C-alpha cells in the first residue's frame, strides 16, 4: 500500500532543502520506490510532501540515505505518515481541457 509523508520543518531554509535534495537526488529524479515529491516554503520554514510505494521502501530510504543528509544540513524533522487512499496524476487522466474551435 502506498504511504505518504509530510515534513513540516520550522526554521528550515530553501538553501538547506536544496542541499539535501542535491545530495540525495543530484539529477533531480525520484529514487526507486518514490512516486511523488514536492517541496516549498511555508510560514517560518519548509514543507515536503512525499508519496512512496510502501512504508518499507520509504523507511529504508530514510534510514540509509536521507537521515545522514538531513543531519549534515542541520535539519531535525519528524515526518507525519499517512496511508494513501487515492492518487491522482495528470498523466493518468484523459485530458478534458476544453479546446478552442477553429473559426470557419
C-alpha positions in Angstrom: 0.0 0.0 0.0 1.3 3.5 -0.8 2.3 5.7 2.1 2.5 9.4 2.4 4.8 11.7 4.4 4.5 15.3 5.3 7.6 17.0 6.6 6.9 20.4 8.2 10.2 21.8 9.2 10.2 25.1 11.1 13.3 27.2 10.6 14.5 25.3 7.6 15.5 27.4 4.6 15.5 26.9 0.9 19.3 26.6 1.0 19.0 23.7 3.4 16.3 22.0 1.4 18.4 22.4 -1.8 21.4 20.9 -0.1 19.6 17.8 0.9 17.9 17.4 -2.5 21.2 17.8 -4.3 22.8 15.2 -2.0 20.0 12.7 -2.3 18.9 13.3 -5.9 21.6 15.2 -7.7 19.9 14.7 -11.0 16.5 15.8 -9.5 14.9 12.4 -10.3 12.8 10.3 -7.9 14.6 7.5 -6.1 13.3 3.9 -6.7 10.0 3.5 -4.9 9.1 7.2 -4.5 6.0 8.1 -6.5 5.9 11.8 -5.8 7.9 14.6 -4.2 7.0 18.3 -3.7 8.8 20.8 -1.6 8.1 24.5 -0.9 8.2 27.3 1.7 5.7 27.6 4.5 5.3 30.3 7.1 8.6 30.1 9.1 10.1 27.1 7.4 9.8 24.5 4.6 7.3 21.7 3.8 8.0 18.5 1.8 5.3 16.0 0.8 6.2 12.6 -0.5 4.3 9.5 -1.6 6.1 6.1 -1.6 5.1 2.7 -3.0 5.3 1.2 0.5 6.3 2.1 4.1 9.1 -0.5 4.0 10.8 1.2 1.0 10.4 4.7 2.4 11.7 3.7 5.8 14.8 2.0 4.3 15.5 5.1 2.1 15.1 7.5 5.1 17.4 5.3 7.2 20.0 4.6 4.5 20.1 7.8 2.6 18.0 10.7 3.9 19.0 10.7 7.6 22.7 11.5 7.1 21.9 14.2 4.6 19.4 15.8 7.0 22.0 15.7 9.8 24.6 17.4 7.6 22.1 20.1 6.7 21.2 20.6 10.4 17.6 19.6 9.8 15.7 17.9 12.6 12.2 16.9 11.5 9.9 14.0 12.2 7.5 13.4 9.3 3.8 12.7 9.7 2.9 9.5 8.0 -0.5 8.5 6.5 -1.8 5.6 4.4 -2.6 6.9 0.9 -6.2 6.2 -0.1 -6.1 7.8 -3.6 -3.5 9.3 -6.0 -4.5 11.4 -9.0 -1.9 12.3 -11.6 -2.3 14.3 -14.8 -0.6 11.7 -17.0 -3.1 9.1 -15.9 -6.2 11.1 -16.8 -7.9 11.7 -20.1 -7.4 15.3 -21.0 -10.8 17.0 -20.7 -9.5 20.6 -21.2 -11.9 22.5 -23.5 -10.2 23.4 -26.7 -11.0 26.5 -28.8 -12.7 25.6 -32.0 -11.3 27.0 -35.2 -13.3 29.6 -37.0 -14.8 28.6 -40.3 
